């Protein structure tokens, strides 16, 4: 996931694997906001990039879990983009 604050230009990038996802997401957003203190207020933009296809649909389930967490916080986010390219990320 990529989080950007347009006013400060601060960008954070994280890879979530399902372990402590909610806590990580909360800390990630807070840290990016902390780094933006003192700059002109800007939009908070989130981009989620989906994973691969697996037989147990673990990656898909994780992607939707992360997406739901951020949809709950969407009032705090100005931009929310979702890119899920399972076919491209899957190798045989």
Secondary structure, 3 states (H helix, E strand, C coil): CEEEECCCCCEEECCCCCCCHHHHHHHHHHHHHHHCCCCCCCCEEEEEECCCCCCCCHHHHHHHHHHHHHHHCCCCCCEEEEECCHHHHCCC
